[in-house]
Amino acid sequence: MKTSDLMTEAASLPLEERARLVDSLLQTLNPADEATTAAWLAVARRRLDDMRSGRVEAIPGEAVFEKVRRRLEQ
């Protein structure tokens, strides 16, 4: 199969499937080592715990993007 055919077929996949494909391909270029994966997992678990416990409050994504837009306009 030609690369261009593969790319065309991949582009026709649903968004979630394309994201999984991209993630899989990126991992072949730069595989994560176990220590790095474990460290990121610990961070994610801590942040989830912070959210669930109420120690931190979520900010809606649109509010974050609006703040970024304002900063970029300055």
PQR file of N, CA, C, O and H, with PARSE charges and radii, in Angstrom:
ATOM      1  N   MET A   1       0.849  -1.177   0.000 -0.4000 1.5000
ATOM      2  CA  MET A   1       0.000   0.000   0.000 -0.0000 2.0000
ATOM      3  C   MET A   1       0.895   1.240   0.000  0.5500 1.7000
ATOM      4  O   MET A   1       1.885   1.306   0.728 -0.5500 1.4000
ATOM      5  N   LYS A   2       0.532   2.207  -0.819 -0.4000 1.5000
ATOM      6  CA  LYS A   2       1.272   3.455  -0.867 -0.0000 2.0000
ATOM      7  C   LYS A   2       0.987   4.280   0.379  0.5500 1.7000
ATOM      8  O   LYS A   2      -0.100   4.213   0.953 -0.5500 1.4000
ATOM      9  H   LYS A   2      -0.273   2.153  -1.410  0.4000 1.0000
ATOM     10  N   THR A   3       1.975   5.051   0.782 -0.4000 1.5000
ATOM     11  CA  THR A   3       1.817   5.920   1.948 -0.0000 2.0000
ATOM     12  C   THR A   3       0.662   6.891   1.744  0.5500 1.7000
ATOM     13  O   THR A   3      -0.116   7.137   2.666 -0.5500 1.4000
ATOM     14  H   THR A   3       2.859   5.105   0.316  0.4000 1.0000
ATOM     15  N   SER A   4       0.549   7.441   0.545 -0.4000 1.5000
ATOM     16  CA  SER A   4      -0.532   8.402   0.282 -0.0000 2.0000
ATOM     17  C   SER A   4      -1.901   7.746   0.427  0.5500 1.7000
ATOM     18  O   SER A   4      -2.835   8.379   0.918 -0.5500 1.4000
ATOM     19  H   SER A   4       1.181   7.241  -0.204  0.4000 1.0000
ATOM     20  N   ASP A   5      -2.035   6.486   0.008 -0.4000 1.5000
ATOM     21  CA  ASP A   5      -3.304   5.769   0.170 -0.0000 2.0000
ATOM     22  C   ASP A   5      -3.600   5.533   1.640  0.5500 1.7000
ATOM     23  O   ASP A   5      -4.735   5.681   2.094 -0.5500 1.4000
ATOM     24  H   ASP A   5      -1.276   5.971  -0.391  0.4000 1.0000
ATOM     25  N   LEU A   6      -2.570   5.166   2.370 -0.4000 1.5000
ATOM     26  CA  LEU A   6      -2.724   4.931   3.804 -0.0000 2.0000
ATOM     27  C   LEU A   6      -3.147   6.213   4.517  0.5500 1.7000
ATOM     28  O   LEU A   6      -4.020   6.190   5.385 -0.5500 1.4000
ATOM     29  H   LEU A   6      -1.648   5.046   2.002  0.4000 1.0000
ATOM     30  N   MET A   7      -2.521   7.333   4.145 -0.4000 1.5000
ATOM     31  CA  MET A   7      -2.863   8.614   4.766 -0.0000 2.0000
ATOM     32  C   MET A   7      -4.294   9.025   4.443  0.5500 1.7000
ATOM     33  O   MET A   7      -5.000   9.543   5.308 -0.5500 1.4000
ATOM     34  H   MET A   7      -1.812   7.352   3.440  0.4000 1.0000
ATOM     35  N   THR A   8      -4.727   8.798   3.207 -0.4000 1.5000
ATOM     36  CA  THR A   8      -6.097   9.120   2.819 -0.0000 2.0000
ATOM     37  C   THR A   8      -7.084   8.274   3.611  0.5500 1.7000
ATOM     38  O   THR A   8      -8.093   8.782   4.099 -0.5500 1.4000
ATOM     39  H   THR A   8      -4.153   8.377   2.504  0.4000 1.0000
ATOM     40  N   GLU A   9      -6.794   6.995   3.734 -0.4000 1.5000
ATOM     41  CA  GLU A   9      -7.676   6.103   4.494 -0.0000 2.0000
ATOM     42  C   GLU A   9      -7.704   6.492   5.966  0.5500 1.7000
ATOM     43  O   GLU A   9      -8.768   6.501   6.586 -0.5500 1.4000
ATOM     44  H   GLU A   9      -5.974   6.583   3.337  0.4000 1.0000
ATOM     45  N   ALA A  10      -6.545   6.813   6.527 -0.4000 1.5000
ATOM     46  CA  ALA A  10      -6.480   7.213   7.938 -0.0000 2.0000
ATOM     47  C   ALA A  10      -7.263   8.502   8.174  0.5500 1.7000
ATOM     48  O   ALA A  10      -7.925   8.640   9.203 -0.5500 1.4000
ATOM     49  H   ALA A  10      -5.681   6.805   6.024  0.4000 1.0000
ATOM     50  N   ALA A  11      -7.198   9.433   7.249 -0.4000 1.5000
ATOM     51  CA  ALA A  11      -7.908  10.705   7.393 -0.0000 2.0000
ATOM     52  C   ALA A  11      -9.415  10.524   7.393  0.5500 1.7000
ATOM     53  O   ALA A  11     -10.140  11.382   7.896 -0.5500 1.4000
ATOM     54  H   ALA A  11      -6.661   9.321   6.413  0.4000 1.0000
ATOM     55  N   SER A  12      -9.896   9.423   6.837 -0.4000 1.5000
ATOM     56  CA  SER A  12     -11.338   9.184   6.779 -0.0000 2.0000
ATOM     57  C   SER A  12     -11.872   8.526   8.052  0.5500 1.7000
ATOM     58  O   SER A  12     -13.084   8.365   8.202 -0.5500 1.4000
ATOM     59  H   SER A  12      -9.307   8.726   6.428  0.4000 1.0000
ATOM     60  N   LEU A  13     -10.990   8.150   8.959 -0.4000 1.5000
ATOM     61  CA  LEU A  13     -11.420   7.530  10.213 -0.0000 2.0000
ATOM     62  C   LEU A  13     -12.099   8.551  11.115  0.5500 1.7000
ATOM     63  O   LEU A  13     -11.858   9.752  10.996 -0.5500 1.4000
ATOM     64  H   LEU A  13     -10.006   8.280   8.837  0.4000 1.0000
ATOM     65  N   PRO A  14     -12.950   8.069  12.017 -0.5600 1.5000
ATOM     66  CA  PRO A  14     -13.535   8.985  13.003  0.2800 2.0000
ATOM     67  C   PRO A  14     -12.433   9.603  13.869  0.5500 1.7000
ATOM     68  O   PRO A  14     -11.350   9.036  14.010 -0.5500 1.4000
ATOM     69  N   LEU A  15     -12.719  10.751  14.435 -0.4000 1.5000
ATOM     70  CA  LEU A  15     -11.740  11.509  15.213 -0.0000 2.0000
ATOM     71  C   LEU A  15     -11.044  10.658  16.276  0.5500 1.7000
ATOM     72  O   LEU A  15      -9.817  10.673  16.371 -0.5500 1.4000
ATOM     73  H   LEU A  15     -13.599  11.212  14.321  0.4000 1.0000
ATOM     74  N   GLU A  16     -11.805   9.927  17.066 -0.4000 1.5000
ATOM     75  CA  GLU A  16     -11.207   9.129  18.145 -0.0000 2.0000
ATOM     76  C   GLU A  16     -10.247   8.075  17.597  0.5500 1.7000
ATOM     77  O   GLU A  16      -9.191   7.834  18.183 -0.5500 1.4000
ATOM     78  H   GLU A  16     -12.802   9.915  16.989  0.4000 1.0000
ATOM     79  N   GLU A  17     -10.603   7.453  16.493 -0.4000 1.5000
ATOM     80  CA  GLU A  17      -9.727   6.447  15.890 -0.0000 2.0000
ATOM     81  C   GLU A  17      -8.455   7.084  15.335  0.5500 1.7000
ATOM     82  O   GLU A  17      -7.369   6.514  15.445 -0.5500 1.4000
ATOM     83  H   GLU A  17     -11.461   7.648  16.018  0.4000 1.0000
ATOM     84  N   ARG A  18      -8.595   8.279  14.734 -0.4000 1.5000
ATOM     85  CA  ARG A  18      -7.404   8.988  14.240 -0.0000 2.0000
ATOM     86  C   ARG A  18      -6.474   9.341  15.384  0.5500 1.7000
ATOM     87  O   ARG A  18      -5.255   9.223  15.261 -0.5500 1.4000
ATOM     88  H   ARG A  18      -9.477   8.742  14.644  0.4000 1.0000
ATOM     89  N   ALA A  19      -7.050   9.776  16.500 -0.4000 1.5000
ATOM     90  CA  ALA A  19      -6.227  10.126  17.666 -0.0000 2.0000
ATOM     91  C   ALA A  19      -5.480   8.902  18.171  0.5500 1.7000
ATOM     92  O   ALA A  19      -4.296   8.985  18.498 -0.5500 1.4000
ATOM     93  H   ALA A  19      -8.040   9.872  16.600  0.4000 1.0000
ATOM     94  N   ARG A  20      -6.160   7.774  18.234 -0.4000 1.5000
ATOM     95  CA  ARG A  20      -5.485   6.538  18.676 -0.0000 2.0000
ATOM     96  C   ARG A  20      -4.375   6.146  17.712  0.5500 1.7000
ATOM     97  O   ARG A  20      -3.306   5.707  18.137 -0.5500 1.4000
ATOM     98  H   ARG A  20      -7.122   7.706  17.968  0.4000 1.0000
ATOM     99  N   LEU A  21      -4.626   6.302  16.416 -0.4000 1.5000
ATOM    100  CA  LEU A  21      -3.614   5.970  15.413 -0.0000 2.0000
ATOM    101  C   LEU A  21      -2.400   6.878  15.549  0.5500 1.7000
ATOM    102  O   LEU A  21      -1.263   6.406  15.519 -0.5500 1.4000
ATOM    103  H   LEU A  21      -5.495   6.658  16.071  0.4000 1.0000
ATOM    104  N   VAL A  22      -2.634   8.177  15.698 -0.4000 1.5000
ATOM    105  CA  VAL A  22      -1.538   9.134  15.859 -0.0000 2.0000
ATOM    106  C   VAL A  22      -0.722   8.801  17.105  0.5500 1.7000
ATOM    107  O   VAL A  22       0.508   8.786  17.064 -0.5500 1.4000
ATOM    108  H   VAL A  22      -3.557   8.561  15.722  0.4000 1.0000
ATOM    109  N   ASP A  23      -1.412   8.534  18.207 -0.4000 1.5000
ATOM    110  CA  ASP A  23      -0.719   8.196  19.451 -0.0000 2.0000
ATOM    111  C   ASP A  23       0.145   6.954  19.258  0.5500 1.7000
ATOM    112  O   ASP A  23       1.294   6.915  19.699 -0.5500 1.4000
ATOM    113  H   ASP A  23      -2.411   8.546  18.241  0.4000 1.0000
ATOM    114  N   SER A  24      -0.407   5.953  18.607 -0.4000 1.5000
ATOM    115  CA  SER A  24       0.338   4.717  18.370 -0.0000 2.0000
ATOM    116  C   SER A  24       1.571   4.961  17.503  0.5500 1.7000
ATOM    117  O   SER A  24       2.648   4.436  17.787 -0.5500 1.4000
ATOM    118  H   SER A  24      -1.341   5.984  18.250  0.4000 1.0000
ATOM    119  N   LEU A  25       1.411   5.758  16.448 -0.4000 1.5000
ATOM    120  CA  LEU A  25       2.547   6.064  15.581 -0.0000 2.0000
ATOM    121  C   LEU A  25       3.613   6.877  16.311  0.5500 1.7000
ATOM    122  O   LEU A  25       4.806   6.617  16.155 -0.5500 1.4000
ATOM    123  H   LEU A  25       0.536   6.184  16.218  0.4000 1.0000
ATOM    124  N   LEU A  26       3.195   7.848  17.098 -0.4000 1.5000
ATOM    125  CA  LEU A  26       4.162   8.653  17.842 -0.0000 2.0000
ATOM    126  C   LEU A  26       4.950   7.811  18.835  0.5500 1.7000
ATOM    127  O   LEU A  26       6.138   8.048  19.057 -0.5500 1.4000
ATOM    128  H   LEU A  26       2.225   8.059  17.226  0.4000 1.0000
ATOM    129  N   GLN A  27       4.293   6.840  19.424 -0.4000 1.5000
ATOM    130  CA  GLN A  27       4.995   5.967  20.371 -0.0000 2.0000
ATOM    131  C   GLN A  27       6.076   5.145  19.684  0.5500 1.7000
ATOM    132  O   GLN A  27       7.069   4.785  20.316 -0.5500 1.4000
ATOM    133  H   GLN A  27       3.328   6.647  19.244  0.4000 1.0000
ATOM    134  N   THR A  28       5.900   4.840  18.397 -0.4000 1.5000
ATOM    135  CA  THR A  28       6.944   4.101  17.680 -0.0000 2.0000
ATOM    136  C   THR A  28       8.148   4.984  17.392  0.5500 1.7000
ATOM    137  O   THR A  28       9.261   4.482  17.235 -0.5500 1.4000
ATOM    138  H   THR A  28       5.093   5.132  17.884  0.4000 1.0000
ATOM    139  N   LEU A  29       7.933   6.306  17.322 -0.4000 1.5000
ATOM    140  CA  LEU A  29       9.038   7.230  17.068 -0.0000 2.0000
ATOM    141  C   LEU A  29       9.803   7.564  18.338  0.5500 1.7000
ATOM    142  O   LEU A  29      11.021   7.740  18.317 -0.5500 1.4000
ATOM    143  H   LEU A  29       7.029   6.713  17.449  0.4000 1.0000
ATOM    144  N   ASN A  30       9.081   7.649  19.431 -0.4000 1.5000
ATOM    145  CA  ASN A  30       9.684   8.053  20.695 -0.0000 2.0000
ATOM    146  C   ASN A  30       9.040   7.264  21.835  0.5500 1.7000
ATOM    147  O   ASN A  30       8.228   7.803  22.587 -0.5500 1.4000
ATOM    148  H   ASN A  30       8.091   7.507  19.448  0.4000 1.0000
ATOM    149  N   PRO A  31       9.402   5.999  21.959 -0.5600 1.5000
ATOM    150  CA  PRO A  31       8.750   5.185  22.988  0.2800 2.0000
ATOM    151  C   PRO A  31       9.055   5.704  24.396  0.5500 1.7000
ATOM    152  O   PRO A  31      10.190   6.050  24.721 -0.5500 1.4000
ATOM    153  N   ALA A  32       8.010   5.745  25.212 -0.4000 1.5000
ATOM    154  CA  ALA A  32       8.174   6.197  26.597 -0.0000 2.0000
ATOM    155  C   ALA A  32       8.789   5.083  27.433  0.5500 1.7000
ATOM    156  O   ALA A  32       8.445   3.911  27.282 -0.5500 1.4000
ATOM    157  H   ALA A  32       7.087   5.463  24.948  0.4000 1.0000
ATOM    158  N   ASP A  33       9.690   5.464  28.306 -0.4000 1.5000
ATOM    159  CA  ASP A  33      10.258   4.463  29.204 -0.0000 2.0000
ATOM    160  C   ASP A  33       9.319   4.290  30.403  0.5500 1.7000
ATOM    161  O   ASP A  33       8.472   5.142  30.671 -0.5500 1.4000
ATOM    162  H   ASP A  33       9.970   6.416  28.429  0.4000 1.0000
ATOM    163  N   GLU A  34       9.484   3.189  31.105 -0.4000 1.5000
ATOM    164  CA  GLU A  34       8.581   2.872  32.212 -0.0000 2.0000
ATOM    165  C   GLU A  34       8.614   3.916  33.322  0.5500 1.7000
ATOM    166  O   GLU A  34       7.581   4.203  33.927 -0.5500 1.4000
ATOM    167  H   GLU A  34      10.173   2.498  30.886  0.4000 1.0000
ATOM    168  N   ALA A  35       9.770   4.480  33.595 -0.4000 1.5000
ATOM    169  CA  ALA A  35       9.883   5.472  34.668 -0.0000 2.0000
ATOM    170  C   ALA A  35       9.091   6.737  34.322  0.5500 1.7000
ATOM    171  O   ALA A  35       8.400   7.299  35.172 -0.5500 1.4000
ATOM    172  H   ALA A  35      10.609   4.247  33.104  0.4000 1.0000
ATOM    173  N   THR A  36       9.198   7.170  33.080 -0.4000 1.5000
ATOM    174  CA  THR A  36       8.464   8.366  32.657 -0.0000 2.0000
ATOM    175  C   THR A  36       6.960   8.106  32.687  0.5500 1.7000
ATOM    176  O   THR A  36       6.193   8.942  33.165 -0.5500 1.4000
ATOM    177  H   THR A  36       9.758   6.713  32.390  0.4000 1.0000
ATOM    178  N   THR A  37       6.543   6.963  32.184 -0.4000 1.5000
ATOM    179  CA  THR A  37       5.127   6.609  32.198 -0.0000 2.0000
ATOM    180  C   THR A  37       4.600   6.554  33.624  0.5500 1.7000
ATOM    181  O   THR A  37       3.508   7.051  33.899 -0.5500 1.4000
ATOM    182  H   THR A  37       7.165   6.283  31.796  0.4000 1.0000
ATOM    183  N   ALA A  38       5.356   5.960  34.526 -0.4000 1.5000
ATOM    184  CA  ALA A  38       4.937   5.867  35.927 -0.0000 2.0000
ATOM    185  C   ALA A  38       4.845   7.250  36.565  0.5500 1.7000
ATOM    186  O   ALA A  38       3.931   7.514  37.347 -0.5500 1.4000
ATOM    187  H   ALA A  38       6.244   5.556  34.303  0.4000 1.0000
ATOM    188  N   ALA A  39       5.781   8.126  36.236 -0.4000 1.5000
ATOM    189  CA  ALA A  39       5.772   9.471  36.798 -0.0000 2.0000
ATOM    190  C   ALA A  39       4.538  10.244  36.324  0.5500 1.7000
ATOM    191  O   ALA A  39       3.882  10.905  37.129 -0.5500 1.4000
ATOM    192  H   ALA A  39       6.522   7.911  35.601  0.4000 1.0000
ATOM    193  N   TRP A  40       4.211  10.169  35.021 -0.4000 1.5000
ATOM    194  CA  TRP A  40       3.033  10.856  34.502 -0.0000 2.0000
ATOM    195  C   TRP A  40       1.751  10.275  35.081  0.5500 1.7000
ATOM    196  O   TRP A  40       0.801  11.009  35.352 -0.5500 1.4000
ATOM    197  H   TRP A  40       4.744   9.631  34.368  0.4000 1.0000
ATOM    198  N   LEU A  41       1.721   8.966  35.269 -0.4000 1.5000
ATOM    199  CA  LEU A  41       0.549   8.324  35.860 -0.0000 2.0000
ATOM    200  C   LEU A  41       0.349   8.818  37.292  0.5500 1.7000
ATOM    201  O   LEU A  41      -0.784   9.059  37.707 -0.5500 1.4000
ATOM    202  H   LEU A  41       2.493   8.370  35.049  0.4000 1.0000
ATOM    203  N   ALA A  42       1.424   8.970  38.043 -0.4000 1.5000
ATOM    204  CA  ALA A  42       1.331   9.478  39.416 -0.0000 2.0000
ATOM    205  C   ALA A  42       0.783  10.909  39.432  0.5500 1.7000
ATOM    206  O   ALA A  42      -0.041  11.256  40.278 -0.5500 1.4000
ATOM    207  H   ALA A  42       2.345   8.774  37.706  0.4000 1.0000
ATOM    208  N   VAL A  43       1.245  11.729  38.495 -0.4000 1.5000
ATOM    209  CA  VAL A  43       0.757  13.106  38.402 -0.0000 2.0000
ATOM    210  C   VAL A  43      -0.738  13.111  38.077  0.5500 1.7000
ATOM    211  O   VAL A  43      -1.512  13.844  38.693 -0.5500 1.4000
ATOM    212  H   VAL A  43       1.914  11.447  37.808  0.4000 1.0000
ATOM    213  N   ALA A  44      -1.130  12.297  37.116 -0.4000 1.5000
ATOM    214  CA  ALA A  44      -2.542  12.246  36.719 -0.0000 2.0000
ATOM    215  C   ALA A  44      -3.418  11.779  37.879  0.5500 1.7000
ATOM    216  O   ALA A  44      -4.495  12.331  38.105 -0.5500 1.4000
ATOM    217  H   ALA A  44      -0.501  11.701  36.616  0.4000 1.0000
ATOM    218  N   ARG A  45      -2.967  10.776  38.606 -0.4000 1.5000
ATOM    219  CA  ARG A  45      -3.741  10.283  39.748 -0.0000 2.0000
ATOM    220  C   ARG A  45      -3.853  11.346  40.841  0.5500 1.7000
ATOM    221  O   ARG A  45      -4.914  11.510  41.444 -0.5500 1.4000
ATOM    222  H   ARG A  45      -2.092  10.327  38.422  0.4000 1.0000
ATOM    223  N   ARG A  46      -2.760  12.066  41.095 -0.4000 1.5000
ATOM    224  CA  ARG A  46      -2.789  13.114  42.104 -0.0000 2.0000
ATOM    225  C   ARG A  46      -3.754  14.221  41.702  0.5500 1.7000
ATOM    226  O   ARG A  46      -4.524  14.708  42.529 -0.5500 1.4000
ATOM    227  H   ARG A  46      -1.899  11.932  40.605  0.4000 1.0000
ATOM    228  N   ARG A  47      -3.715  14.615  40.447 -0.4000 1.5000
ATOM    229  CA  ARG A  47      -4.603  15.676  39.973 -0.0000 2.0000
ATOM    230  C   ARG A  47      -6.064  15.235  40.031  0.5500 1.7000
ATOM    231  O   ARG A  47      -6.935  16.027  40.391 -0.5500 1.4000
ATOM    232  H   ARG A  47      -3.090  14.219  39.774  0.4000 1.0000
ATOM    233  N   LEU A  48      -6.335  13.996  39.684 -0.4000 1.5000
ATOM    234  CA  LEU A  48      -7.696  13.483  39.775 -0.0000 2.0000
ATOM    235  C   LEU A  48      -8.171  13.482  41.225  0.5500 1.7000
ATOM    236  O   LEU A  48      -9.312  13.842  41.514 -0.5500 1.4000
ATOM    237  H   LEU A  48      -5.628  13.353  39.391  0.4000 1.0000
ATOM    238  N   ASP A  49      -7.298  13.080  42.118 -0.4000 1.5000
ATOM    239  CA  ASP A  49      -7.635  13.085  43.538 -0.0000 2.0000
ATOM    240  C   ASP A  49      -7.900  14.517  44.029  0.5500 1.7000
ATOM    241  O   ASP A  49      -8.828  14.757  44.801 -0.5500 1.4000
ATOM    242  H   ASP A  49      -6.371  12.787  41.883  0.4000 1.0000
ATOM    243  N   ASP A  50      -7.072  15.461  43.567 -0.4000 1.5000
ATOM    244  CA  ASP A  50      -7.279  16.869  43.927 -0.0000 2.0000
ATOM    245  C   ASP A  50      -8.647  17.361  43.463  0.5500 1.7000
ATOM    246  O   ASP A  50      -9.332  18.079  44.191 -0.5500 1.4000
ATOM    247  H   ASP A  50      -6.318  15.267  42.940  0.4000 1.0000
ATOM    248  N   MET A  51      -9.042  16.974  42.253 -0.4000 1.5000
ATOM    249  CA  MET A  51     -10.350  17.379  41.728 -0.0000 2.0000
ATOM    250  C   MET A  51     -11.478  16.742  42.535  0.5500 1.7000
ATOM    251  O   MET A  51     -12.420  17.423  42.940 -0.5500 1.4000
ATOM    252  H   MET A  51      -8.486  16.390  41.662  0.4000 1.0000
ATOM    253  N   ARG A  52     -11.378  15.459  42.761 -0.4000 1.5000
ATOM    254  CA  ARG A  52     -12.447  14.748  43.468 -0.0000 2.0000
ATOM    255  C   ARG A  52     -12.598  15.210  44.909  0.5500 1.7000
ATOM    256  O   ARG A  52     -13.706  15.227  45.446 -0.5500 1.4000
ATOM    257  H   ARG A  52     -10.613  14.906  42.432  0.4000 1.0000
ATOM    258  N   SER A  53     -11.501  15.580  45.529 -0.4000 1.5000
ATOM    259  CA  SER A  53     -11.555  15.987  46.932 -0.0000 2.0000
ATOM    260  C   SER A  53     -11.985  17.447  47.097  0.5500 1.7000
ATOM    261  O   SER A  53     -12.336  17.874  48.197 -0.5500 1.4000
ATOM    262  H   SER A  53     -10.601  15.567  45.092  0.4000 1.0000
ATOM    263  N   GLY A  54     -11.956  18.204  46.007 -0.4000 1.5000
ATOM    264  CA  GLY A  54     -12.320  19.614  46.079 -0.0000 2.0000
ATOM    265  C   GLY A  54     -11.156  20.530  46.406  0.5500 1.7000
ATOM    266  O   GLY A  54     -11.357  21.731  46.587 -0.5500 1.4000
ATOM    267  H   GLY A  54     -11.671  17.857  45.114  0.4000 1.0000
ATOM    268  N   ARG A  55      -9.936  19.994  46.488 -0.4000 1.5000
ATOM    269  CA  ARG A  55      -8.766  20.830  46.770 -0.0000 2.0000
ATOM    270  C   ARG A  55      -8.492  21.819  45.644  0.5500 1.7000
ATOM    271  O   ARG A  55      -7.938  22.894  45.874 -0.5500 1.4000
ATOM    272  H   ARG A  55      -9.773  19.018  46.341  0.4000 1.0000
ATOM    273  N   VAL A  56      -8.880  21.453  44.432 -0.4000 1.5000
ATOM    274  CA  VAL A  56      -8.763  22.366  43.295 -0.0000 2.0000
ATOM    275  C   VAL A  56     -10.099  22.422  42.574  0.5500 1.7000
ATOM    276  O   VAL A  56     -10.893  21.483  42.631 -0.5500 1.4000
ATOM    277  H   VAL A  56      -9.330  20.579  44.245  0.4000 1.0000
ATOM    278  N   GLU A  57     -10.331  23.526  41.901 -0.4000 1.5000
ATOM    279  CA  GLU A  57     -11.580  23.709  41.177 -0.0000 2.0000
ATOM    280  C   GLU A  57     -11.292  23.730  39.688  0.5500 1.7000
ATOM    281  O   GLU A  57     -10.351  24.385  39.240 -0.5500 1.4000
ATOM    282  H   GLU A  57      -9.685  24.289  41.854  0.4000 1.0000
ATOM    283  N   ALA A  58     -12.091  23.024  38.932 -0.4000 1.5000
ATOM    284  CA  ALA A  58     -11.909  22.979  37.480 -0.0000 2.0000
ATOM    285  C   ALA A  58     -12.279  24.326  36.864  0.5500 1.7000
ATOM    286  O   ALA A  58     -13.179  25.018  37.340 -0.5500 1.4000
ATOM    287  H   ALA A  58     -12.856  22.492  39.296  0.4000 1.0000
ATOM    288  N   ILE A  59     -11.578  24.676  35.813 -0.4000 1.5000
ATOM    289  CA  ILE A  59     -11.878  25.879  35.047 -0.0000 2.0000
ATOM    290  C   ILE A  59     -12.382  25.401  33.683  0.5500 1.7000
ATOM    291  O   ILE A  59     -11.705  24.623  33.011 -0.5500 1.4000
ATOM    292  H   ILE A  59     -10.847  24.114  35.426  0.4000 1.0000
ATOM    293  N   PRO A  60     -13.559  25.862  33.276 -0.5600 1.5000
ATOM    294  CA  PRO A  60     -14.074  25.442  31.970  0.2800 2.0000
ATOM    295  C   PRO A  60     -13.084  25.773  30.854  0.5500 1.7000
ATOM    296  O   PRO A  60     -12.449  26.827  30.870 -0.5500 1.4000
ATOM    297  N   GLY A  61     -12.959  24.878  29.902 -0.4000 1.5000
ATOM    298  CA  GLY A  61     -12.022  25.058  28.805 -0.0000 2.0000
ATOM    299  C   GLY A  61     -12.202  26.363  28.069  0.5500 1.7000
ATOM    300  O   GLY A  61     -11.223  27.021  27.719 -0.5500 1.4000
ATOM    301  H   GLY A  61     -13.475  24.021  29.889  0.4000 1.0000
ATOM    302  N   GLU A  62     -13.447  26.747  27.829 -0.4000 1.5000
ATOM    303  CA  GLU A  62     -13.694  27.996  27.106 -0.0000 2.0000
ATOM    304  C   GLU A  62     -13.137  29.195  27.868  0.5500 1.7000
ATOM    305  O   GLU A  62     -12.643  30.142  27.255 -0.5500 1.4000
ATOM    306  H   GLU A  62     -14.243  26.213  28.114  0.4000 1.0000
ATOM    307  N   ALA A  63     -13.211  29.165  29.191 -0.4000 1.5000
ATOM    308  CA  ALA A  63     -12.659  30.264  29.994 -0.0000 2.0000
ATOM    309  C   ALA A  63     -11.135  30.323  29.853  0.5500 1.7000
ATOM    310  O   ALA A  63     -10.549  31.404  29.789 -0.5500 1.4000
ATOM    311  H   ALA A  63     -13.612  28.396  29.689  0.4000 1.0000
ATOM    312  N   VAL A  64     -10.515  29.168  29.805 -0.4000 1.5000
ATOM    313  CA  VAL A  64      -9.054  29.107  29.640 -0.0000 2.0000
ATOM    314  C   VAL A  64      -8.664  29.671  28.280  0.5500 1.7000
ATOM    315  O   VAL A  64      -7.743  30.482  28.180 -0.5500 1.4000
ATOM    316  H   VAL A  64     -10.991  28.290  29.856  0.4000 1.0000
ATOM    317  N   PHE A  65      -9.373  29.236  27.222 -0.4000 1.5000
ATOM    318  CA  PHE A  65      -9.049  29.710  25.880 -0.0000 2.0000
ATOM    319  C   PHE A  65      -9.288  31.208  25.738  0.5500 1.7000
ATOM    320  O   PHE A  65      -8.531  31.894  25.051 -0.5500 1.4000
ATOM    321  H   PHE A  65     -10.121  28.578  27.304  0.4000 1.0000
ATOM    322  N   GLU A  66     -10.325  31.715  26.375 -0.4000 1.5000
ATOM    323  CA  GLU A  66     -10.596  33.153  26.327 -0.0000 2.0000
ATOM    324  C   GLU A  66      -9.457  33.926  26.989  0.5500 1.7000
ATOM    325  O   GLU A  66      -9.038  34.968  26.485 -0.5500 1.4000
ATOM    326  H   GLU A  66     -10.940  31.157  26.932  0.4000 1.0000
ATOM    327  N   LYS A  67      -8.962  33.426  28.101 -0.4000 1.5000
ATOM    328  CA  LYS A  67      -7.848  34.074  28.785 -0.0000 2.0000
ATOM    329  C   LYS A  67      -6.601  34.085  27.896  0.5500 1.7000
ATOM    330  O   LYS A  67      -5.883  35.084  27.843 -0.5500 1.4000
ATOM    331  H   LYS A  67      -9.303  32.580  28.511  0.4000 1.0000
ATOM    332  N   VAL A  68      -6.350  32.987  27.206 -0.4000 1.5000
ATOM    333  CA  VAL A  68      -5.206  32.910  26.300 -0.0000 2.0000
ATOM    334  C   VAL A  68      -5.381  33.898  25.156  0.5500 1.7000
ATOM    335  O   VAL A  68      -4.442  34.608  24.796 -0.5500 1.4000
ATOM    336  H   VAL A  68      -6.934  32.176  27.248  0.4000 1.0000
ATOM    337  N   ARG A  69      -6.601  33.946  24.575 -0.4000 1.5000
ATOM    338  CA  ARG A  69      -6.856  34.889  23.479 -0.0000 2.0000
ATOM    339  C   ARG A  69      -6.585  36.331  23.916  0.5500 1.7000
ATOM    340  O   ARG A  69      -5.974  37.107  23.181 -0.5500 1.4000
ATOM    341  H   ARG A  69      -7.363  33.369  24.868  0.4000 1.0000
ATOM    342  N   ARG A  70      -7.047  36.680  25.117 -0.4000 1.5000
ATOM    343  CA  ARG A  70      -6.830  38.046  25.615 -0.0000 2.0000
ATOM    344  C   ARG A  70      -5.335  38.332  25.746  0.5500 1.7000
ATOM    345  O   ARG A  70      -4.873  39.412  25.376 -0.5500 1.4000
ATOM    346  H   ARG A  70      -7.544  36.050  25.714  0.4000 1.0000
ATOM    347  N   ARG A  71      -4.584  37.374  26.267 -0.4000 1.5000
ATOM    348  CA  ARG A  71      -3.138  37.597  26.425 -0.0000 2.0000
ATOM    349  C   ARG A  71      -2.448  37.761  25.077  0.5500 1.7000
ATOM    350  O   ARG A  71      -1.534  38.575  24.940 -0.5500 1.4000
ATOM    351  H   ARG A  71      -4.959  36.497  26.567  0.4000 1.0000
ATOM    352  N   LEU A  72      -2.882  36.994  24.085 -0.4000 1.5000
ATOM    353  CA  LEU A  72      -2.253  37.075  22.772 -0.0000 2.0000
ATOM    354  C   LEU A  72      -2.582  38.371  22.052  0.5500 1.7000
ATOM    355  O   LEU A  72      -1.816  38.810  21.194 -0.5500 1.4000
ATOM    356  H   LEU A  72      -3.624  36.334  24.196  0.4000 1.0000
ATOM    357  N   GLU A  73      -3.706  38.989  22.383 -0.4000 1.5000
ATOM    358  CA  GLU A  73      -4.112  40.244  21.754 -0.0000 2.0000
ATOM    359  C   GLU A  73      -3.307  41.425  22.265  0.5500 1.7000
ATOM    360  O   GLU A  73      -3.269  42.458  21.596 -0.5500 1.4000
ATOM    361  H   GLU A  73      -4.329  38.631  23.080  0.4000 1.0000
ATOM    362  N   GLN A  74      -2.674  41.323  23.400 -0.4000 1.5000
ATOM    363  CA  GLN A  74      -1.940  42.438  24.015 -0.0000 2.0000
ATOM    364  C   GLN A  74      -0.666  42.721  23.277  0.5500 1.7000
ATOM    365  O   GLN A  74       0.077  43.627  23.654 -0.5500 1.4000
ATOM    366  H   GLN A  74      -2.704  40.484  23.943  0.4000 1.0000
TER
END
